């Protein structure tokens, strides 16, 4: 038995809201492929809105832009992760069409 490794390409996109030269929000989306599907999938990561700008709909619009990027890339799914301690974030994701699916496991390195 041999263990083989191969490099697969992924595309990372960083989007952000700017006002007067200050970043007020950001998100990352990574477009990747696996062997199960011909279409790629996307992972949304590090969604953040500056506290002074929260409650204005910027987070919702930022996530909508990530969804659009994933759709434009012909992704079959978009994954969003969030800590258990963030129920407001979970409610936002659900309002935007995400459903709770599975469990995330993690190891800090």
N, C-alpha and C positions, 0 to 999 in steps of 0.2 A: 504494500500500500504506500502511495506517495501523496504528499500534501502539495498541492499546486496553488500558487497565488498569481493573480493577474490584476493589473491596475485597470480600473474602470473610471471613466471621466464623469465628473459632476460639474454643474454650473452653479455658481453662487451669485446671487443678486442682492444688493443692499439698497433699500429704498428709505427715504427719510423726508420728513417735513422740516422745512427751514423757515425761520422768520427773523428778519434783520440780522442775518448771519449766524443765528443761534439754531442749533438742532433742537426741535421740540418733540420729535418722535422718529422712531426708526423700526425697521423690521428686516430680517434676512429671509430669503427663500432659496432653497437648494433644489435643483432639478437633477434627478438621478435615475438610473436604469437598474433593473434587476433581471434575472433570467425567467421570471414568471410571466412577464407581460412585455409586449412589444412597445407599448407606450411607456413613457417615463412616469415617475411619481415625484411629488414635491414635499419638502419638509419646511415648515415655517418655524423660525427660531428668533429669539431675542426681540420680541415685540415690546416696545417701550414708548410711553408718552410721558414727557416731563410733567411733574405734578402740577405745575402752575397752569398747564394747558388741558388738564383732564376735564371730562364732562362736556366737551365741546363737539364730540363726535369724531375727533381726529383718529382715535384708535379704531373705530368702526370703519372709517374710510381707508385707513392704512391696511387693515385686514382685507377689505374688499379689493384693494389694489393687488395684494398678494394672491388672492383667489383669481383675479383676472390674469396675472402673470402665469399662474399654473394652468389656467384654461388655455391661454394663448400658446403655451408650450405643449398642449395636447396631453397633459397629465391625466392619468386615470384616477388619481386620488391626491389629496393634500392632507398631510399630517400636521397637527398642531399639538404640542405638548404644553402642559402647565402643571405647576405644583398643586398638590391637594389643598394647600392653604389659600388658594386664590379663587374663591367662589364667584367674585364679580367678573373675573376674566372668563371663567367657565360659562357664565350666563351670556356674556358678550358673544363668545364663540357659538353657543347654541342659537342665539338670535340670528346669527349670520349663516346658519345652516349646518354647522358641524354637529355631529352626534358623538356621544361617548362611545368609544370602541376600544376594548382591550385595556391592557395595563402596561405602563412603561416601567422598565427596570433599568437601573443605572449603576455604574461603578465609577467613582471619582478616581482619576489617575494622577 
